[in-house]
């Protein structure tokens, strides 16, 4: 009996290693290959490069999330190193892996969303011409607010860094990233522009996937928080799957849509979330928002959420009402708010 259990455990561990290795290898190879295809003279190859680069950037973001939770490697140090590597791909490298991890784990432990930057309030207070420029760009699906929040965080890190060492690190990161894009632009201006298209594609997909997972309240960083009972977490968490029937499609986003399962056990690795979701669904714990509702609301409220925030889900005994669920604005685990 002991031998059987040991063999089963060894098999599961080997399967975990295989899944994780394949995901990491796909991300790194896809990134390098995607950038290489951007440099090709053939337009079809350029298009394939944009798709491959976009998807590898998306995977790098979700792997960053997995490394934050320590679900890939047993060693915390190795998780941090690989998380930093993924951050270099998706642009989370400016803030430091540790700071991003602390911010994200607080989201789990305190059952709230924190912010240093109140986006709806700030947008409302912009000068009229600037406000409508921002809203027009977002209406056209150009994520200007996402770039604004990222560079605002970089600026504040530079301005408020308590030690010169932090500024030196930030300067080094900026220099390396700038050198990469200068070289890419020198080799091919077209490739540089297409890289921008791929990065905007990553931001758009991450925003959509993150928009309808919670109805948590937002609080300024450092606020005294109200008590939230354990059941509050699942009551205000939604799984936004691509498909509940064809579960393999959810691998396109590294199973990130199994969000109720992830919050039920944040140490559950990405490849085991479908099984955990099935167990939760059998007990009626999980809440789901359909792909149609996600896409319709993401498109319909792409400007409204910038002015009014995420909105609310109307409770109903039969089915929750999503007509006023505007959605979250950006992705917290790769941006320091």
C-alpha positions as a Markdown table, in Angstrom:
| # | Residue | x | y | z |
|---|---|---|---|---|
| 1 | Unk | 0.0 | 0.0 | 0.0 |
| 2 | Unk | 2.8 | 2.4 | 0.9 |
| 3 | Unk | 4.6 | 1.5 | -2.3 |
| 4 | Unk | 1.5 | 2.3 | -4.3 |
| 5 | Unk | 1.0 | 5.7 | -2.6 |
| 6 | Unk | 4.7 | 6.5 | -3.1 |
| 7 | Unk | 4.5 | 5.6 | -6.8 |
| 8 | Unk | 1.3 | 7.7 | -7.3 |
| 9 | Unk | 3.0 | 10.7 | -5.6 |
| 10 | Unk | 6.1 | 10.3 | -7.8 |
| 11 | Unk | 3.9 | 10.1 | -10.9 |
| 12 | Unk | 2.1 | 13.3 | -10.0 |
| 13 | Unk | 5.3 | 15.1 | -9.2 |
| 14 | Unk | 6.7 | 14.0 | -12.6 |
| 15 | Unk | 3.6 | 15.2 | -14.3 |
| 16 | Unk | 3.9 | 18.6 | -12.5 |
| 17 | Unk | 7.5 | 19.0 | -13.7 |
| 18 | Unk | 6.5 | 18.2 | -17.2 |
| 19 | Unk | 3.6 | 20.6 | -17.3 |
| 20 | Unk | 5.6 | 23.4 | -15.8 |
| 21 | Unk | 8.7 | 22.8 | -18.0 |
| 22 | Unk | 6.5 | 22.8 | -21.1 |
| 23 | Unk | 4.8 | 26.1 | -20.1 |
| 24 | Unk | 8.1 | 27.8 | -19.3 |
| 25 | Unk | 9.8 | 26.5 | -22.4 |
| 26 | Unk | 6.9 | 27.6 | -24.6 |
| 27 | Unk | 7.0 | 31.0 | -23.1 |
| 28 | Unk | 10.8 | 31.6 | -23.6 |
| 29 | Unk | 11.0 | 29.9 | -27.0 |
| 30 | Unk | 7.8 | 31.7 | -28.2 |
| 31 | Unk | 9.1 | 35.1 | -27.1 |
| 32 | Unk | 12.5 | 34.7 | -28.9 |
| 33 | Unk | 10.8 | 33.2 | -32.0 |
| 34 | Unk | 8.1 | 35.8 | -32.0 |
| 35 | Unk | 10.6 | 38.6 | -31.9 |
| 36 | Unk | 12.6 | 36.9 | -34.7 |
| 37 | Unk | 9.6 | 36.6 | -36.9 |
| 38 | Unk | 8.9 | 40.3 | -36.5 |
| 39 | Unk | 12.2 | 40.9 | -38.3 |
| 40 | Unk | 11.2 | 38.8 | -41.3 |
| 41 | Unk | 10.4 | 40.4 | -44.6 |
| 42 | Unk | 7.3 | 38.3 | -45.2 |
| 43 | Unk | 4.1 | 39.8 | -43.9 |
| 44 | Unk | 2.5 | 36.5 | -43.0 |
| 45 | Unk | 5.6 | 35.6 | -40.9 |
| 46 | Unk | 5.2 | 39.0 | -39.2 |
| 47 | Unk | 1.6 | 38.3 | -38.4 |
| 48 | Unk | 2.6 | 34.9 | -36.9 |
| 49 | Unk | 5.3 | 36.6 | -34.9 |
| 50 | Unk | 2.8 | 39.1 | -33.4 |
| 51 | Unk | 0.5 | 36.3 | -32.4 |
| 52 | Unk | 3.3 | 34.2 | -30.9 |
| 53 | Unk | 4.9 | 37.1 | -29.1 |
| 54 | Unk | 1.5 | 38.3 | -27.7 |
| 55 | Unk | 0.7 | 34.8 | -26.4 |
| 56 | Unk | 4.2 | 34.3 | -24.9 |
| 57 | Unk | 3.9 | 37.6 | -23.1 |
| 58 | Unk | 0.5 | 36.6 | -21.8 |
| 59 | Unk | 2.0 | 33.3 | -20.6 |
| 60 | Unk | 4.9 | 35.2 | -19.0 |
| 61 | Unk | 2.4 | 37.2 | -17.0 |
| 62 | Unk | 0.4 | 34.2 | -15.7 |
| 63 | Unk | 3.6 | 32.3 | -14.9 |
| 64 | Unk | 4.7 | 35.4 | -12.9 |
| 65 | Unk | 1.5 | 35.0 | -11.0 |
| 66 | Unk | 2.3 | 31.3 | -10.4 |
| 67 | Unk | 5.8 | 32.1 | -9.2 |
| 68 | Unk | 4.3 | 34.6 | -6.7 |
| 69 | Unk | 2.3 | 31.7 | -5.2 |
| 70 | Unk | 5.2 | 29.4 | -5.2 |
| 71 | Unk | 3.4 | 26.7 | -7.2 |
| 72 | Unk | 6.1 | 25.9 | -9.8 |
| 73 | Unk | 9.2 | 25.1 | -7.8 |
| 74 | Unk | 9.6 | 23.9 | -4.3 |
| 75 | Unk | 12.4 | 26.5 | -3.7 |
| 76 | Unk | 11.1 | 30.0 | -2.9 |
| 77 | Unk | 14.4 | 31.4 | -4.2 |
| 78 | Unk | 14.0 | 29.6 | -7.5 |
| 79 | Unk | 10.4 | 30.8 | -7.8 |
| 80 | Unk | 11.6 | 34.4 | -7.3 |
| 81 | Unk | 14.3 | 34.1 | -9.9 |
| 82 | Unk | 12.0 | 32.7 | -12.5 |
| 83 | Unk | 9.4 | 35.3 | -11.6 |
| 84 | Unk | 12.0 | 38.0 | -12.2 |
| 85 | Unk | 12.9 | 36.4 | -15.5 |
| 86 | Unk | 9.2 | 36.5 | -16.6 |
| 87 | Unk | 9.0 | 40.1 | -15.4 |
| 88 | Unk | 11.7 | 41.0 | -17.9 |
| 89 | Unk | 9.5 | 39.8 | -20.7 |
| 90 | Unk | 6.2 | 41.4 | -19.7 |
| 91 | Unk | 7.5 | 44.6 | -18.2 |
| 92 | Unk | 7.0 | 43.8 | -14.5 |
| 93 | Unk | 10.8 | 44.0 | -13.9 |
| 94 | Unk | 10.8 | 47.7 | -12.9 |
| 95 | Unk | 9.0 | 47.2 | -9.6 |
| 96 | Unk | 10.8 | 44.2 | -8.1 |
| 97 | Unk | 9.3 | 40.7 | -7.8 |
| 98 | Unk | 9.1 | 40.9 | -4.0 |
| 99 | Unk | 7.0 | 44.1 | -3.9 |
| 100 | Unk | 4.6 | 42.7 | -6.5 |
| 101 | Unk | 4.3 | 39.4 | -4.6 |
| 102 | Unk | 3.5 | 41.2 | -1.3 |
| 103 | Unk | 0.9 | 43.3 | -3.0 |
| 104 | Unk | -0.8 | 40.3 | -4.7 |
| 105 | Unk | -0.8 | 38.1 | -1.6 |
| 106 | Unk | -2.4 | 40.9 | 0.4 |
| 107 | Unk | -5.2 | 40.8 | -2.2 |
| 108 | Unk | -5.8 | 37.1 | -1.1 |
| 109 | Unk | -5.2 | 37.5 | 2.7 |
| 110 | Unk | -7.2 | 40.7 | 3.2 |
| 111 | Unk | -10.0 | 40.0 | 0.6 |
| 112 | Unk | -9.8 | 43.5 | -0.8 |
| 113 | Unk | -8.1 | 45.4 | -3.6 |
| 114 | Unk | -5.5 | 48.0 | -2.7 |
| 115 | Unk | -4.5 | 51.0 | -4.7 |
| 116 | Unk | -2.2 | 54.0 | -4.6 |
| 117 | Unk | -3.8 | 55.4 | -7.7 |
| 118 | Unk | -7.6 | 55.9 | -7.8 |
| 119 | Unk | -8.1 | 55.7 | -11.5 |
| 120 | Unk | -11.8 | 56.7 | -11.8 |
| 121 | Unk | -11.3 | 59.6 | -9.4 |
| 122 | Unk | -8.2 | 60.8 | -11.2 |
| 123 | Unk | -9.8 | 60.5 | -14.7 |
| 124 | Unk | -12.8 | 62.5 | -13.5 |
| 125 | Unk | -10.5 | 65.3 | -12.3 |
| 126 | Unk | -8.4 | 65.6 | -15.5 |
| 127 | Unk | -8.7 | 68.8 | -17.6 |
| 128 | Unk | -11.6 | 68.5 | -20.0 |
| 129 | Unk | -9.5 | 68.1 | -23.1 |
| 130 | Unk | -7.2 | 65.5 | -21.5 |
| 131 | Unk | -10.0 | 63.6 | -20.0 |
| 132 | Unk | -11.8 | 63.2 | -23.3 |
| 133 | Unk | -8.5 | 62.3 | -25.1 |
| 134 | Unk | -7.9 | 59.5 | -22.6 |
| 135 | Unk | -11.5 | 58.3 | -23.0 |
| 136 | Unk | -11.3 | 58.4 | -26.8 |
| 137 | Unk | -8.1 | 56.4 | -26.8 |
| 138 | Unk | -9.6 | 53.8 | -24.5 |
| 139 | Unk | -12.8 | 53.7 | -26.6 |
| 140 | Unk | -10.5 | 52.8 | -29.5 |
| 141 | Unk | -9.0 | 50.0 | -27.4 |
| 142 | Unk | -5.7 | 51.8 | -26.9 |
| 143 | Unk | -4.8 | 51.1 | -23.2 |
| 144 | Unk | -3.5 | 54.5 | -22.4 |
| 145 | Unk | -4.5 | 54.2 | -18.8 |
| 146 | Unk | -2.5 | 51.0 | -18.5 |
| 147 | Unk | 0.6 | 52.7 | -19.7 |
| 148 | Unk | -0.1 | 55.7 | -17.5 |
| 149 | Unk | -0.3 | 53.6 | -14.3 |
| 150 | Unk | 2.9 | 51.7 | -15.2 |
| 151 | Unk | 5.0 | 54.7 | -15.8 |
| 152 | Unk | 3.5 | 56.5 | -12.9 |
| 153 | Unk | 4.6 | 53.7 | -10.7 |
| 154 | Unk | 8.1 | 53.7 | -12.2 |
| 155 | Unk | 8.3 | 57.5 | -11.6 |
| 156 | Unk | 7.2 | 57.2 | -8.0 |
| 157 | Unk | 9.7 | 54.4 | -7.4 |
| 158 | Unk | 12.5 | 56.6 | -8.7 |
| 159 | Unk | 11.3 | 59.7 | -6.8 |
| 160 | Unk | 10.6 | 58.0 | -3.5 |
| 161 | Unk | 13.3 | 55.3 | -3.4 |
| 162 | Unk | 14.8 | 55.5 | 0.1 |
| 163 | Unk | 18.2 | 54.2 | -0.9 |
| 164 | Unk | 20.4 | 55.0 | -3.8 |
| 165 | Unk | 20.7 | 51.2 | -4.5 |
| 166 | Unk | 17.1 | 51.1 | -5.5 |
| 167 | Unk | 17.6 | 53.9 | -8.0 |
| 168 | Unk | 20.7 | 52.2 | -9.4 |
| 169 | Unk | 18.7 | 49.1 | -10.0 |
| 170 | Unk | 15.8 | 50.9 | -11.6 |
| 171 | Unk | 18.3 | 52.9 | -13.8 |
| 172 | Unk | 19.9 | 49.6 | -14.9 |
| 173 | Unk | 16.5 | 48.0 | -15.7 |
| 174 | Unk | 15.5 | 51.1 | -17.7 |
| 175 | Unk | 18.8 | 51.2 | -19.6 |
| 176 | Unk | 18.7 | 47.5 | -20.5 |
| 177 | Unk | 15.1 | 47.7 | -21.7 |
| 178 | Unk | 15.7 | 50.9 | -23.6 |
| 179 | Unk | 18.8 | 49.4 | -25.3 |
| 180 | Unk | 16.8 | 46.4 | -26.4 |
| 181 | Unk | 14.1 | 48.5 | -28.0 |
| 182 | Unk | 16.7 | 50.8 | -29.6 |
| 183 | Unk | 18.5 | 47.9 | -31.1 |
| 184 | Unk | 15.2 | 46.3 | -32.3 |
| 185 | Unk | 14.2 | 49.7 | -33.9 |
| 186 | Unk | 17.6 | 50.0 | -35.5 |
| 187 | Unk | 17.3 | 46.6 | -37.0 |
| 188 | Unk | 13.7 | 47.2 | -38.2 |
| 189 | Unk | 11.3 | 50.0 | -37.3 |
| 190 | Unk | 8.5 | 47.8 | -38.5 |
| 191 | Unk | 9.5 | 45.1 | -35.9 |
| 192 | Unk | 9.5 | 47.7 | -33.2 |
| 193 | Unk | 6.0 | 48.9 | -34.1 |
| 194 | Unk | 4.8 | 45.3 | -34.3 |
| 195 | Unk | 6.3 | 44.6 | -30.9 |
| 196 | Unk | 4.2 | 47.5 | -29.6 |
| 197 | Unk | 1.1 | 45.9 | -31.2 |
| 198 | Unk | 1.9 | 42.6 | -29.4 |
| 199 | Unk | 2.4 | 44.3 | -26.1 |
| 200 | Unk | -0.9 | 46.2 | -26.4 |
| 201 | Unk | -2.5 | 42.8 | -27.3 |
| 202 | Unk | -1.1 | 41.3 | -24.1 |
| 203 | Unk | -2.4 | 44.2 | -22.0 |
| 204 | Unk | -5.8 | 43.9 | -23.6 |
| 205 | Unk | -6.1 | 40.2 | -23.0 |
| 206 | Unk | -4.9 | 40.5 | -19.4 |
| 207 | Unk | -7.3 | 43.3 | -18.7 |
| 208 | Unk | -10.3 | 41.4 | -20.1 |
| 209 | Unk | -9.3 | 38.2 | -18.2 |
| 210 | Unk | -8.9 | 40.2 | -14.9 |
| 211 | Unk | -11.9 | 42.5 | -15.3 |
| 212 | Unk | -14.7 | 40.2 | -14.0 |
| 213 | Unk | -13.1 | 38.1 | -11.4 |
| 214 | Unk | -14.0 | 40.1 | -8.2 |
| 215 | Unk | -16.5 | 42.5 | -6.7 |
| 216 | Unk | -14.0 | 43.3 | -3.9 |
| 217 | Unk | -14.0 | 46.8 | -2.5 |
| 218 | Unk | -11.0 | 48.9 | -3.2 |
| 219 | Unk | -9.1 | 50.7 | -0.4 |
| 220 | Unk | -6.1 | 53.2 | -0.4 |
| 221 | Unk | -2.9 | 51.5 | 0.6 |
| 222 | Unk | -2.5 | 51.6 | 4.4 |
| 223 | Unk | -6.2 | 51.9 | 5.2 |
| 224 | Unk | -7.8 | 50.3 | 8.3 |
| 225 | Unk | -9.8 | 47.4 | 6.7 |
| 226 | Unk | -13.2 | 46.2 | 7.7 |
| 227 | Unk | -13.6 | 42.6 | 8.8 |
| 228 | Unk | -14.4 | 40.2 | 6.0 |
| 229 | Unk | -15.7 | 36.8 | 7.0 |
| 230 | Unk | -14.2 | 33.8 | 5.1 |
| 231 | Unk | -17.4 | 33.3 | 2.9 |
| 232 | Unk | -17.0 | 36.8 | 1.6 |
| 233 | Unk | -14.2 | 35.7 | -0.6 |
| 234 | Unk | -16.1 | 33.1 | -2.7 |
| 235 | Unk | -19.3 | 35.2 | -2.7 |
| 236 | Unk | -17.3 | 38.0 | -4.4 |
| 237 | Unk | -15.2 | 35.9 | -6.7 |
| 238 | Unk | -16.1 | 34.7 | -10.2 |
| 239 | Unk | -14.6 | 32.1 | -12.5 |
| 240 | Unk | -14.4 | 33.6 | -16.0 |
| 241 | Unk | -13.6 | 30.6 | -18.1 |
| 242 | Unk | -13.3 | 30.5 | -21.9 |
| 243 | Unk | -15.3 | 27.3 | -21.8 |
| 244 | Unk | -16.6 | 25.0 | -19.1 |
| 245 | Unk | -17.3 | 22.3 | -21.7 |
| 246 | Unk | -14.1 | 22.4 | -23.6 |
| 247 | Unk | -11.7 | 22.7 | -20.7 |
| 248 | Unk | -8.6 | 22.6 | -22.9 |
| 249 | Unk | -9.4 | 26.0 | -24.3 |
| 250 | Unk | -8.7 | 27.5 | -20.8 |
| 251 | Unk | -5.0 | 26.6 | -21.3 |
| 252 | Unk | -4.8 | 29.5 | -23.7 |
| 253 | Unk | -4.7 | 31.6 | -20.5 |
| 254 | Unk | -2.9 | 29.1 | -18.4 |
| 255 | Unk | -6.2 | 28.2 | -16.6 |
| 256 | Unk | -6.3 | 31.7 | -15.0 |
| 257 | Unk | -10.1 | 31.7 | -15.4 |
| 258 | Unk | -10.5 | 29.1 | -12.7 |
| 259 | Unk | -10.5 | 32.0 | -10.2 |
| 260 | Unk | -12.9 | 30.7 | -7.6 |
| 261 | Unk | -10.7 | 27.6 | -7.4 |
| 262 | Unk | -7.6 | 29.6 | -7.2 |
| 263 | Unk | -9.0 | 31.6 | -4.3 |
| 264 | Unk | -10.2 | 28.5 | -2.5 |
| 265 | Unk | -6.6 | 27.2 | -2.6 |
| 266 | Unk | -4.0 | 29.7 | -3.7 |
| 267 | Unk | -1.3 | 27.0 | -3.5 |
| 268 | Unk | -3.0 | 24.9 | -6.1 |
| 269 | Unk | -0.9 | 24.9 | -9.3 |
| 270 | Unk | -2.4 | 26.0 | -12.6 |
| 271 | Unk | -2.6 | 22.5 | -14.1 |
| 272 | Unk | -4.6 | 21.2 | -11.2 |
| 273 | Unk | -7.2 | 24.0 | -11.1 |
| 274 | Unk | -9.8 | 22.2 | -13.3 |
| 275 | Unk | -10.0 | 19.3 | -11.0 |
| 276 | Unk | -10.3 | 21.6 | -7.9 |
| 277 | Unk | -13.0 | 23.6 | -9.8 |
| 278 | Unk | -15.0 | 20.4 | -10.4 |
| 279 | Unk | -15.0 | 19.6 | -6.7 |
| 280 | Unk | -16.1 | 23.1 | -5.8 |
| 281 | Unk | -18.8 | 23.1 | -8.4 |
| 282 | Unk | -20.2 | 19.9 | -7.0 |
| 283 | Unk | -20.7 | 21.7 | -3.7 |
| 284 | Unk | -22.2 | 24.9 | -5.3 |
| 285 | Unk | -19.3 | 27.1 | -4.1 |
| 286 | Unk | -18.1 | 28.5 | -7.4 |
| 287 | Unk | -19.6 | 31.5 | -9.2 |
| 288 | Unk | -19.3 | 31.7 | -13.0 |
| 289 | Unk | -19.6 | 34.5 | -15.5 |
| 290 | Unk | -20.0 | 33.3 | -19.1 |
| 291 | Unk | -17.7 | 34.1 | -22.0 |
| 292 | Unk | -20.5 | 36.0 | -23.7 |
| 293 | Unk | -21.2 | 38.2 | -20.6 |
| 294 | Unk | -17.4 | 38.8 | -20.3 |
| 295 | Unk | -16.9 | 40.0 | -23.9 |
| 296 | Unk | -20.1 | 42.0 | -24.0 |
| 297 | Unk | -19.4 | 43.8 | -20.8 |
| 298 | Unk | -15.7 | 44.3 | -21.6 |
| 299 | Unk | -16.7 | 46.0 | -24.8 |
| 300 | Unk | -19.8 | 47.8 | -23.6 |
| 301 | Unk | -18.2 | 49.4 | -20.5 |
| 302 | Unk | -14.7 | 50.0 | -21.8 |
| 303 | Unk | -15.2 | 53.8 | -21.1 |
| 304 | Unk | -17.7 | 53.6 | -18.3 |
| 305 | Unk | -15.5 | 51.6 | -15.9 |
| 306 | Unk | -12.9 | 54.4 | -16.2 |
| 307 | Unk | -15.4 | 56.9 | -14.8 |
| 308 | Unk | -17.5 | 54.8 | -12.4 |
| 309 | Unk | -15.2 | 51.9 | -11.3 |
| 310 | Unk | -16.0 | 48.2 | -11.4 |
| 311 | Unk | -19.7 | 48.4 | -10.7 |
| 312 | Unk | -21.7 | 45.6 | -9.0 |
| 313 | Unk | -23.2 | 42.2 | -9.5 |
| 314 | Unk | -26.9 | 42.1 | -8.7 |
| 315 | Unk | -27.7 | 39.1 | -6.5 |
| 316 | Unk | -30.4 | 36.7 | -7.6 |
| 317 | Unk | -31.4 | 33.3 | -6.4 |
| 318 | Unk | -31.4 | 31.8 | -9.9 |
| 319 | Unk | -28.6 | 33.7 | -11.7 |
| 320 | Unk | -26.5 | 36.7 | -10.8 |
| 321 | Unk | -27.2 | 39.9 | -12.8 |
| 322 | Unk | -24.2 | 41.3 | -14.6 |
| 323 | Unk | -25.8 | 44.3 | -16.3 |
| 324 | Unk | -24.0 | 46.7 | -13.9 |
| 325 | Unk | -20.8 | 44.7 | -13.6 |
| 326 | Unk | -18.4 | 47.2 | -15.4 |
| 327 | Unk | -15.3 | 45.4 | -14.5 |
| 328 | Unk | -11.9 | 46.2 | -13.1 |
| 329 | Unk | -9.6 | 48.5 | -15.0 |
| 330 | Unk | -6.1 | 46.9 | -15.0 |
| 331 | Unk | -4.0 | 44.0 | -13.9 |
| 332 | Unk | -2.6 | 44.2 | -10.4 |
| 333 | Unk | 0.0 | 41.3 | -10.3 |
| 334 | Unk | 2.4 | 42.9 | -12.8 |
| 335 | Unk | 1.9 | 46.5 | -11.9 |
| 336 | Unk | 2.7 | 48.1 | -8.6 |
| 337 | Unk | -0.3 | 50.2 | -7.6 |
